[in-house]
Structure formats: structure tokens, C-alpha cells
Amino acid sequence: MKVKLRLFQKYLLNRKIVLSLFLFFALVNLVVGYVYQLPVERALLSIAISGFVVLIVGAIDFIRFYEKHRLLTHLRQRVVIGSMELPETNQLIEEEYQKIIQEMQEELLKLENTFEQSEQEILDYFTTWVHQIKVPIAALHLILQTEDSDLSDEISEQLFHIDQYVNLILQYVRLGSSSTDYVFQETSLDELVRENIKKYAPSFIRKNLALHYEPITLTVLTDPKWLSFVIDQLLSNAVKYTNQGAVSIYLEDWQLVIEDTGIGILPEDLPRIGERNFTGFTGRQQKTATGIGLYLSKQIIEKLGHRISVSSVPNKGTKVMIQFSTEQLKLL
């Protein structure tokens, strides 16, 4: 009721010129009748008849005004780039406004198509570049396998990091692409974790870190490729920021937990973990930190319908938990 009353007030303001003219001519009618000494009843009858006509026409006009406002409000709530059916009008100014809106819609549609085409070209370029750069990386790995020295181990470790950064770039571009799709299927969590552990085995040996892993007898409805990427990033951070002690991977209350005994995160930095380009105090100490890995992990986890949380104590370690909904879980 309040909405209709407010709309009626706006309608009266919109028709204030017509109402002002009606009051003006009613006053003129009274003045003319007084000057020519005509019966007052005649002037009042004329005003009453005119007022009745104005009231009927105004009621019909208000109904049209209300329906048009309701239709436009509905259209505004579901605005899409493309064709839009605007209410019919017989007013020249409104017709011009509608033409302007239609032209803007067409321009926006062209811009969107151009953007999607450019986005796809960038994605295609990065995909091609990643596959091309992986060839010399793989070749260098093969060459280093014939060498057995501390230097070759160090080079192999750095190549592993380069490979990680290359994949990070590709996943970053893919995540922001509108064409990115997710393929959900029943996935063994144990297999995903073991695949990533194997990749980091040389890093564990090199840093003399212990690994505590409890087999996870759980199947999850998820996209294995994207979830594997998240596990890879979390395991990478655990190894990177742990100089002594161990990294533990286990299941706790149906949550996948990756826990380390590393340098930890300050309490004031925890709420901002996962924000774009946020590195915190720990990241500022580690000059190579960008924060992009945790940002991507958080975005991916949300798109997969899972949840991620972090708890940490400075100089004692960090605990990252991935929580799955009951609908996504299945015991092996």
C-alpha cells in the first residue's frame, strides 16, 4: 500500500502542469463569473463537470502509468545484454529514449562478443604456450636424470617450481574464463592426495621433512582436476613454509586436513587469507610469495561447492581444512 501511495505521489508530481492548468482555469471561471455577475452555481457546475472528466481520465492514465512502472521494474530486475521488449508508447520523447536504449543494448552486445572472443584468444594462447614450455622443461628433467650431483638436484628442484608456476598461470586464466566448465564425478580422495604426494617427494627429502599420511577411505563428488590443483597448492605452501618438522595429511570430521609445523600465520592476517594478491607478514618475509595460489584455491573450492578454512599459530604451524557437504561424501 505504501508503495502504491508513493507511486501515486510521483504520478501527481509528474502531472503537476496539467493539474496546475486545471486549477488555473477553474479560478479563471470563477473570476469571469464574478466579473459578469453570473450565477455562482453555473461556475461551480462547470468546474465540477470538468473535475469529474479530469478525475476519470486521470484514473485511466494512472492505471497505465502504474502498469508501465510495474513492467519496467520487472525488466530492470532481469536485465540482460541483448534484445529487450520495452512497453509500447505513443510519446515522442519516450520513443527516442527507447531507441537510445536499444542502440546501447546493441553496442553492449557487440562489446560482449568482442570481449568473449579476446578472452578465448588469450586462453588459447596461454594454453599453447604452457604446452610448448613444458617440452623443454621435460627435456631438462630427462637430461638431469643422467646426472647425480647436488647441483643437478638443485636444478631439478627449480625446474619443478617453474613447472608449478606455469600451471598456476594456466589455471588462473582458465578460472576467470567464462568458458570454463566443471566435470563432477565420484573421485577417490586417497588417489588425488597420493598423486600430489609423489610430486613433492623430492622436496620432502631435500628439506628433510617427515610426512605423516593416513590413507583416506573416502569418495567425493567433485571435479578431480580442479580439486587436485587445490591440494597441490596447499601441499606446496606446507612444504615451502616448513623448514623443520613434518607435514601431516589426514581426515578429521569428514574434512581433508593438511597440517604443517612451519612458520605459521599471524592472527591479524588470517581473515584476509585467500584475498587476491594478499601475502600478509609471512609473504612479505618470503619475497617470492604472491598469494595467488591461496586465492585460486579459495575461488575453486567455492565453485566446487566445498568449504575451506585455515587456522594457524605463528612459529608452530598451519592447519588447512577442506570441508565437503554430506551430499558429496561416500565411504569406500
C-alpha positions, 0 to 999 in steps of 0.5 A, a space after each residue: 500500500 505504501 508503495 502504491 501511495 508513493 507511486 501515486 505521489 510521483 504520478 501527481 508530481 509528474 502531472 503537476 502542469 496539467 493539474 496546475 492548468 486545471 486549477 488555473 482555469 477553474 479560478 479563471 471561471 470563477 473570476 469571469 463569473 464574478 466579473 459578469 455577475 453570473 450565477 455562482 452555481 453555473 461556475 461551480 457546475 462547470 468546474 465540477 463537470 470538468 473535475 469529474 472528466 479530469 478525475 476519470 481520465 486521470 484514473 485511466 492514465 494512472 492505471 497505465 502509468 502504474 502498469 508501465 512502472 510495474 513492467 519496467 521494474 520487472 525488466 530492470 530486475 532481469 536485465 540482460 545484454 541483448 534484445 529487450 521488449 520495452 512497453 509500447 508508447 505513443 510519446 515522442 520523447 519516450 520513443 527516442 529514449 527507447 531507441 537510445 536504449 536499444 542502440 546501447 543494448 546493441 553496442 553492449 552486445 557487440 562489446 560482449 562478443 568482442 570481449 568473449 572472443 579476446 578472452 578465448 584468444 588469450 586462453 588459447 594462447 596461454 594454453 599453447 604456450 604452457 604446452 610448448 614450455 613444458 617440452 623443454 622443461 621435460 627435456 631438462 628433467 630427462 637430461 638431469 636424470 643422467 646426472 647425480 650431483 647436488 647441483 643437478 638436484 638443485 636444478 631439478 628442484 627449480 625446474 619443478 617450481 617453474 613447472 608449478 608456476 606455469 600451471 598456476 598461470 594456466 589455471 588462473 586464466 582458465 578460472 576467470 574464463 567464462 568458458 570454463 566448465 566443471 566435470 563432477 564425478 565420484 573421485 577417490 580422495 586417497 588417489 588425488 592426495 597420493 598423486 600430489 604426494 609423489 610430486 613433492 617427494 623430492 622436496 620432502 627429502 631435500 628439506 628433510 621433512 617427515 610426512 605423516 599420511 593416513 590413507 583416506 577411505 573416502 569418495 567425493 563428488 567433485 571435479 578431480 582436476 580442479 580439486 587436485 590443483 587445490 591440494 597441490 597448492 596447499 601441499 606446496 605452501 606446507 612444504 615451502 613454509 616448513 623448514 623443520 618438522 613434518 607435514 601431516 595429511 589426514 581426515 578429521 570430521 569428514 574434512 581433508 586436513 593438511 597440517 604443517 609445523 612451519 612458520 605459521 600465520 599471524 592472527 591479524 592476517 588470517 581473515 584476509 587469507 585467500 584475498 587476491 594478491 594478499 601475502 600478509 607478514 609471512 609473504 612479505 618475509 618470503 619475497 617470492 610469495 604472491 598469494 595467488 595460489 591461496 586465492 585460486 584455491 579459495 575461488 575453486 573450492 567455492 565453485 566446487 561447492 566445498 568449504 575451506 578454512 585455515 587456522 594457524 599459530 605463528 612459529 608452530 604451524 598451519 592447519 588447512 581444512 577442506 570441508 565437503 557437504 554430506 551430499 558429496 561424501 561416500 565411504 569406500 
